Amino acid sequence: MPLRTQQIELNPNNKQSTCMSEHCGYARVAFNFGLSSFKVGLDQDEWRSHVDIKREFNAVKYDKFH
């Protein structure tokens, strides 16, 4: 059975485009924080789960990234 796909073009206005860019930038900040936190944990010989990293990020996100 062949796969079927659809390509949808987004045509956002200026306000929507700005909002999309901000969301992408914030997602990148969260990813980089999680990656660095995980690597620090490995350097200290401890395993940090995604739940631990998420909890740590939520605790500092407003002070550090706002």
C-alpha positions in Angstrom: 0.0 0.0 0.0 1.6 3.3 -1.0 1.8 6.1 1.5 -0.2 9.2 0.7 0.9 12.6 1.8 -0.4 16.1 1.7 1.6 19.3 1.6 0.0 22.3 3.2 1.4 25.8 2.7 1.1 28.1 5.7 0.5 31.8 4.9 0.7 33.5 8.3 0.3 37.3 8.8 3.1 39.3 10.5 1.7 38.7 14.1 1.4 34.9 13.5 4.8 34.7 11.9 6.4 36.4 14.9 4.6 34.1 17.3 5.8 31.0 15.4 9.4 32.2 15.5 9.2 32.9 19.2 7.8 29.4 19.8 10.6 27.8 17.8 13.2 29.8 19.6 11.8 28.8 23.0 11.7 25.1 22.0 15.4 25.3 21.1 16.2 26.9 24.5 14.4 24.1 26.3 16.2 21.4 24.2 19.6 23.0 24.8 18.9 23.2 28.5 17.8 19.6 28.7 20.9 18.4 26.7 23.3 20.3 28.9 21.6 19.2 32.1 21.8 15.5 30.9 25.5 15.9 30.0 26.3 17.4 33.4 24.6 14.5 35.0 26.7 12.0 33.0 29.8 13.8 34.0 28.8 13.4 37.7 28.0 9.7 37.1 24.3 10.1 37.7 21.4 9.3 35.3 18.9 12.1 34.9 15.5 11.1 33.5 13.4 13.3 31.4 11.1 13.9 34.4 14.0 15.1 36.5 15.3 17.4 33.7 11.7 18.8 33.1 11.3 19.5 36.8 14.6 21.3 36.9 13.8 23.3 33.8 10.3 24.3 35.1 11.9 25.5 38.4 14.3 27.9 36.7 12.7 28.9 33.4 11.0 32.1 34.6 14.1 33.4 36.4 16.7 32.3 33.9 14.9 32.7 30.5 12.2 35.3 30.9 
